[in-house]
């Protein structure tokens, strides 16, 4: 039980990271187009 709880926390952190990364990628794409 404790293990699954920890993995869920990690998954939430990962999802938040990916969202930030996606924003960074969008900005990078716009910069490269200039």
N, CA, C and O atoms as a Tripos MOL2 file, in Angstrom:
@<TRIPOS>MOLECULE
protein
  136   135    34     0     0
PROTEIN
NO_CHARGES

@<TRIPOS>ATOM
      1 N           0.8440   -1.2120    0.0000 N.3       1 UNK1
      2 CA          0.0000    0.0000    0.0000 C.3       1 UNK1
      3 C           0.8820    1.2660    0.0000 C.2       1 UNK1
      4 O           0.6690    2.1860   -0.7900 O.2       1 UNK1
      5 N           1.8510    1.2880    0.8840 N.am      2 UNK2
      6 CA          2.7220    2.4730    0.9730 C.3       2 UNK2
      7 C           3.4440    2.7030   -0.3470 C.2       2 UNK2
      8 O           3.6180    3.8400   -0.7880 O.2       2 UNK2
      9 N           3.8620    1.6070   -0.9700 N.am      3 UNK3
     10 CA          4.6240    1.7440   -2.2270 C.3       3 UNK3
     11 C           3.7530    2.3940   -3.3040 C.2       3 UNK3
     12 O           4.1930    3.3310   -3.9700 O.2       3 UNK3
     13 N           2.5380    1.9110   -3.4770 N.am      4 UNK4
     14 CA          1.6560    2.4620   -4.5200 C.3       4 UNK4
     15 C           1.3940    3.9480   -4.2480 C.2       4 UNK4
     16 O           1.3030    4.7480   -5.1800 O.2       4 UNK4
     17 N           1.2740    4.3090   -2.9710 N.am      5 UNK5
     18 CA          1.0210    5.7150   -2.6310 C.3       5 UNK5
     19 C           2.1950    6.5810   -3.0930 C.2       5 UNK5
     20 O           1.9990    7.6690   -3.6350 O.2       5 UNK5
     21 N           3.3970    6.0950   -2.8750 N.am      6 UNK6
     22 CA          4.5940    6.8520   -3.2780 C.3       6 UNK6
     23 C           4.6370    7.0090   -4.7920 C.2       6 UNK6
     24 O           4.9550    8.0820   -5.3030 O.2       6 UNK6
     25 N           4.3150    5.9330   -5.5060 N.am      7 UNK7
     26 CA          4.3590    5.9950   -6.9750 C.3       7 UNK7
     27 C           3.3350    7.0140   -7.4740 C.2       7 UNK7
     28 O           3.5910    7.7320   -8.4410 O.2       7 UNK7
     29 N           2.1920    7.0760   -6.8250 N.am      8 UNK8
     30 CA          1.1610    8.0440   -7.2420 C.3       8 UNK8
     31 C           1.7100    9.4620   -7.0920 C.2       8 UNK8
     32 O           1.4880   10.3130   -7.9530 O.2       8 UNK8
     33 N           2.4200    9.7070   -6.0070 N.am      9 UNK9
     34 CA          3.0120   11.0370   -5.7880 C.3       9 UNK9
     35 C           3.9890   11.3430   -6.9110 C.2       9 UNK9
     36 O           3.9900   12.4440   -7.4600 O.2       9 UNK9
     37 N           4.8200   10.3670   -7.2500 N.am     10 UNK10
     38 CA          5.8120   10.5600   -8.3220 C.3      10 UNK10
     39 C           5.1080   10.8480   -9.6410 C.2      10 UNK10
     40 O           5.5490   11.7010  -10.4110 O.2      10 UNK10
     41 N           4.0280   10.1460   -9.8990 N.am     11 UNK11
     42 CA          3.2980   10.3460  -11.1620 C.3      11 UNK11
     43 C           2.7740   11.7800  -11.2430 C.2      11 UNK11
     44 O           2.8260   12.4090  -12.3000 O.2      11 UNK11
     45 N           2.2730   12.2860  -10.1280 N.am     12 UNK12
     46 CA          1.7480   13.6610  -10.1190 C.3      12 UNK12
     47 C           2.8820   14.6310  -10.4280 C.2      12 UNK12
     48 O           2.7180   15.5560  -11.2230 O.2      12 UNK12
     49 N           4.0260   14.4170   -9.7980 N.am     13 UNK13
     50 CA          5.1830   15.2950  -10.0370 C.3      13 UNK13
     51 C           5.5900   15.2140  -11.5010 C.2      13 UNK13
     52 O           5.8990   16.2310  -12.1220 O.2      13 UNK13
     53 N           5.5900   14.0070  -12.0480 N.am     14 UNK14
     54 CA          5.9910   13.8210  -13.4530 C.3      14 UNK14
     55 C           5.0320   14.5730  -14.3730 C.2      14 UNK14
     56 O           5.4700   15.2510  -15.3020 O.2      14 UNK14
     57 N           3.7330   14.4580  -14.1220 N.am     15 UNK15
     58 CA          2.7420   15.1200  -14.9870 C.3      15 UNK15
     59 C           2.9580   16.6330  -14.9520 C.2      15 UNK15
     60 O           2.8620   17.3000  -15.9820 O.2      15 UNK15
     61 N           3.2490   17.1730  -13.7680 N.am     16 UNK16
     62 CA          3.4770   18.6180  -13.6630 C.3      16 UNK16
     63 C           4.7270   19.0000  -14.4400 C.2      16 UNK16
     64 O           4.7640   20.0390  -15.1000 O.2      16 UNK16
     65 N           5.7510   18.1560  -14.3590 N.am     17 UNK17
     66 CA          7.0030   18.4370  -15.0790 C.3      17 UNK17
     67 C           6.7440   18.4500  -16.5820 C.2      17 UNK17
     68 O           7.2080   19.3470  -17.2860 O.2      17 UNK17
     69 N           6.0130   17.4690  -17.0690 N.am     18 UNK18
     70 CA          5.7660   17.3720  -18.5130 C.3      18 UNK18
     71 C           5.0110   18.6110  -18.9950 C.2      18 UNK18
     72 O           5.2790   19.1140  -20.0870 O.2      18 UNK18
     73 N           4.0770   19.1010  -18.1950 N.am     19 UNK19
     74 CA          3.3100   20.2880  -18.5980 C.3      19 UNK19
     75 C           4.2600   21.4670  -18.7790 C.2      19 UNK19
     76 O           4.1650   22.2140  -19.7530 O.2      19 UNK19
     77 N           5.1780   21.6240  -17.8270 N.am     20 UNK20
     78 CA          6.1460   22.7280  -17.9290 C.3      20 UNK20
     79 C           7.0200   22.5240  -19.1500 C.2      20 UNK20
     80 O           7.3110   23.4730  -19.8780 O.2      20 UNK20
     81 N           7.4390   21.2870  -19.3750 N.am     21 UNK21
     82 CA          8.3080   20.9940  -20.5230 C.3      21 UNK21
     83 C           7.5900   21.3120  -21.8290 C.2      21 UNK21
     84 O           8.1930   21.8350  -22.7670 O.2      21 UNK21
     85 N           6.3090   20.9960  -21.8840 N.am     22 UNK22
     86 CA          5.5340   21.2630  -23.1070 C.3      22 UNK22
     87 C           5.5160   22.7640  -23.3840 C.2      22 UNK22
     88 O           5.6690   23.1910  -24.5280 O.2      22 UNK22
     89 N           5.3280   23.5560  -22.3410 N.am     23 UNK23
     90 CA          5.3100   25.0210  -22.5120 C.3      23 UNK23
     91 C           6.6650   25.4880  -23.0310 C.2      23 UNK23
     92 O           6.7400   26.3270  -23.9290 O.2      23 UNK23
     93 N           7.7250   24.9450  -22.4650 N.am     24 UNK24
     94 CA          9.0810   25.3350  -22.8900 C.3      24 UNK24
     95 C           9.2770   24.9670  -24.3520 C.2      24 UNK24
     96 O           9.8640   25.7290  -25.1200 O.2      24 UNK24
     97 N           8.7810   23.7930  -24.7340 N.am     25 UNK25
     98 CA          8.9340   23.3530  -26.1320 C.3      25 UNK25
     99 C           8.1930   24.3080  -27.0630 C.2      25 UNK25
    100 O           8.7030   24.6570  -28.1270 O.2      25 UNK25
    101 N           7.0040   24.7270  -26.6720 N.am     26 UNK26
    102 CA          6.2200   25.6510  -27.5110 C.3      26 UNK26
    103 C           6.9970   26.9550  -27.6980 C.2      26 UNK26
    104 O           7.0790   27.4870  -28.8050 O.2      26 UNK26
    105 N           7.5620   27.4590  -26.6060 N.am     27 UNK27
    106 CA          8.3390   28.7060  -26.6810 C.3      27 UNK27
    107 C           9.5370   28.5030  -27.5960 C.2      27 UNK27
    108 O           9.8440   29.3640  -28.4210 O.2      27 UNK27
    109 N          10.2050   27.3840  -27.4570 N.am     28 UNK28
    110 CA         11.3970   27.1010  -28.2690 C.3      28 UNK28
    111 C          11.0210   27.0570  -29.7470 C.2      28 UNK28
    112 O          11.7510   27.5710  -30.5940 O.2      28 UNK28
    113 N           9.8910   26.4470  -30.0500 N.am     29 UNK29
    114 CA          9.4480   26.3580  -31.4520 C.3      29 UNK29
    115 C           9.1990   27.7560  -32.0090 C.2      29 UNK29
    116 O           9.5790   28.0500  -33.1420 O.2      29 UNK29
    117 N           8.5680   28.6100  -31.2230 N.am     30 UNK30
    118 CA          8.2890   29.9820  -31.6810 C.3      30 UNK30
    119 C           9.6080   30.7140  -31.9350 C.2      30 UNK30
    120 O           9.7450   31.4260  -32.9300 O.2      30 UNK30
    121 N          10.5680   30.5380  -31.0400 N.am     31 UNK31
    122 CA         11.8590   31.2140  -31.1960 C.3      31 UNK31
    123 C          12.5750   30.7250  -32.4460 C.2      31 UNK31
    124 O          13.1970   31.5140  -33.1570 O.2      31 UNK31
    125 N          12.4890   29.4320  -32.7140 N.am     32 UNK32
    126 CA         13.1990   28.8710  -33.8710 C.3      32 UNK32
    127 C          12.5770   29.3760  -35.1760 C.2      32 UNK32
    128 O          13.2660   29.4920  -36.1890 O.2      32 UNK32
    129 N          11.2850   29.6730  -35.1500 N.am     33 UNK33
    130 CA         10.6000   30.1430  -36.3710 C.3      33 UNK33
    131 C          11.0780   31.5430  -36.7530 C.2      33 UNK33
    132 O          11.1280   31.8770  -37.9360 O.2      33 UNK33
    133 N          11.4260   32.3540  -35.7710 N.am     34 UNK34
    134 CA         11.8380   33.7460  -36.0370 C.3      34 UNK34
    135 C          13.0580   33.7870  -36.9460 C.2      34 UNK34
    136 O          13.5440   34.8690  -37.2770 O.2      34 UNK34
@<TRIPOS>BOND
     1     1     2 1
     2     2     3 1
     3     3     4 2
     4     3     5 am
     5     5     6 1
     6     6     7 1
     7     7     8 2
     8     7     9 am
     9     9    10 1
    10    10    11 1
    11    11    12 2
    12    11    13 am
    13    13    14 1
    14    14    15 1
    15    15    16 2
    16    15    17 am
    17    17    18 1
    18    18    19 1
    19    19    20 2
    20    19    21 am
    21    21    22 1
    22    22    23 1
    23    23    24 2
    24    23    25 am
    25    25    26 1
    26    26    27 1
    27    27    28 2
    28    27    29 am
    29    29    30 1
    30    30    31 1
    31    31    32 2
    32    31    33 am
    33    33    34 1
    34    34    35 1
    35    35    36 2
    36    35    37 am
    37    37    38 1
    38    38    39 1
    39    39    40 2
    40    39    41 am
    41    41    42 1
    42    42    43 1
    43    43    44 2
    44    43    45 am
    45    45    46 1
    46    46    47 1
    47    47    48 2
    48    47    49 am
    49    49    50 1
    50    50    51 1
    51    51    52 2
    52    51    53 am
    53    53    54 1
    54    54    55 1
    55    55    56 2
    56    55    57 am
    57    57    58 1
    58    58    59 1
    59    59    60 2
    60    59    61 am
    61    61    62 1
    62    62    63 1
    63    63    64 2
    64    63    65 am
    65    65    66 1
    66    66    67 1
    67    67    68 2
    68    67    69 am
    69    69    70 1
    70    70    71 1
    71    71    72 2
    72    71    73 am
    73    73    74 1
    74    74    75 1
    75    75    76 2
    76    75    77 am
    77    77    78 1
    78    78    79 1
    79    79    80 2
    80    79    81 am
    81    81    82 1
    82    82    83 1
    83    83    84 2
    84    83    85 am
    85    85    86 1
    86    86    87 1
    87    87    88 2
    88    87    89 am
    89    89    90 1
    90    90    91 1
    91    91    92 2
    92    91    93 am
    93    93    94 1
    94    94    95 1
    95    95    96 2
    96    95    97 am
    97    97    98 1
    98    98    99 1
    99    99   100 2
   100    99   101 am
   101   101   102 1
   102   102   103 1
   103   103   104 2
   104   103   105 am
   105   105   106 1
   106   106   107 1
   107   107   108 2
   108   107   109 am
   109   109   110 1
   110   110   111 1
   111   111   112 2
   112   111   113 am
   113   113   114 1
   114   114   115 1
   115   115   116 2
   116   115   117 am
   117   117   118 1
   118   118   119 1
   119   119   120 2
   120   119   121 am
   121   121   122 1
   122   122   123 1
   123   123   124 2
   124   123   125 am
   125   125   126 1
   126   126   127 1
   127   127   128 2
   128   127   129 am
   129   129   130 1
   130   130   131 1
   131   131   132 2
   132   131   133 am
   133   133   134 1
   134   134   135 1
   135   135   136 2
@<TRIPOS>SUBSTRUCTURE
     1 UNK1         2 RESIDUE 1 A UNK
     2 UNK2         6 RESIDUE 1 A UNK
     3 UNK3        10 RESIDUE 1 A UNK
     4 UNK4        14 RESIDUE 1 A UNK
     5 UNK5        18 RESIDUE 1 A UNK
     6 UNK6        22 RESIDUE 1 A UNK
     7 UNK7        26 RESIDUE 1 A UNK
     8 UNK8        30 RESIDUE 1 A UNK
     9 UNK9        34 RESIDUE 1 A UNK
    10 UNK10       38 RESIDUE 1 A UNK
    11 UNK11       42 RESIDUE 1 A UNK
    12 UNK12       46 RESIDUE 1 A UNK
    13 UNK13       50 RESIDUE 1 A UNK
    14 UNK14       54 RESIDUE 1 A UNK
    15 UNK15       58 RESIDUE 1 A UNK
    16 UNK16       62 RESIDUE 1 A UNK
    17 UNK17       66 RESIDUE 1 A UNK
    18 UNK18       70 RESIDUE 1 A UNK
    19 UNK19       74 RESIDUE 1 A UNK
    20 UNK20       78 RESIDUE 1 A UNK
    21 UNK21       82 RESIDUE 1 A UNK
    22 UNK22       86 RESIDUE 1 A UNK
    23 UNK23       90 RESIDUE 1 A UNK
    24 UNK24       94 RESIDUE 1 A UNK
    25 UNK25       98 RESIDUE 1 A UNK
    26 UNK26      102 RESIDUE 1 A UNK
    27 UNK27      106 RESIDUE 1 A UNK
    28 UNK28      110 RESIDUE 1 A UNK
    29 UNK29      114 RESIDUE 1 A UNK
    30 UNK30      118 RESIDUE 1 A UNK
    31 UNK31      122 RESIDUE 1 A UNK
    32 UNK32      126 RESIDUE 1 A UNK
    33 UNK33      130 RESIDUE 1 A UNK
    34 UNK34      134 RESIDUE 1 A UNK
